[in-house]
């Protein structure tokens, strides 16, 4: 694994860890960053959050907005069910 690949791997792992935090503000910020950056690799994670009824509505709706920003980049990956 090249040095830059290792950095990307570590970055992705840290983002996934932050998505699992109980701190709502951090979770909202991470979801916004995913949508703004168009990080297609996080689509399954964002979809999981949207479908999780135990998540606050603010978190779930931010997930929807993030997917709306990612959808033009990967329209076949973003599910609409």
N, C-alpha and C positions, 0 to 999 in steps of 0.2 A: 504494500500500500504506500503510495506516494505521500509526501508530507501534506500537500493540499487536500488529498482525499481523507487523510486522518482528521484534519481540521473540520472538514465538512461533516464527517461522521460524528465527531464530538459535538459540533454545533447542533446537528439534528437530534442527538440524544438529549442534549440540554433543553431544547425546545419541547420535546416530548415530555420531559420531566416537569417543565413549567406548565404544560397543559393539564397535568394531573394534580397541580397544587390546589389547596383549598382556599387560597387567597383570590378572591373574585377579581380584584383590580389587576393583579398580575396575569390572570387567565385572560381577561379582556384585552390587555395590552398585547399578549402573545398572539391571540386570535386576529387582532387588527394587523399585526406585523405579518402574519401568514398571508392574509388577504392582500395587503398592500404590496408585498413582495411577489405574490403569485406563486407561492410554493406548492406546486402540484403534489409533491410527495406527502404533504400533510392532509390531503383530501380525506382519506379514511378516518383520521383522527378528528377532524372537524365534523364530519358526518356523524361520528359516534357521539360527540358532544351534543349536536343538534337533536339527536334521537333520545338522549338521556333525559327523561322527564324529571329527574332529581336535580338537574342543573337549573339555576335561576333563569328566568326568561330573558334577562339582559345578556347572559352568556350565550344562550341558544340563539337569540336574534343576531348577535354579533357574528356567530358562526354562519348564519344565513348570508349576511352581508359579505363575509369573507369568501364564501363559495361563489357569490355573484361576481366578485372581482376575479376569481380564478377561472370561472366558466368559459370566458372567451379564449383563454389560453389552452384549456383542455376540455372542450365541450363533450367529448365522448366519455370522459372519466367522471365528470360530475353527474350524479344521479339526481333525478327530479321526483323520485317517488317519496 
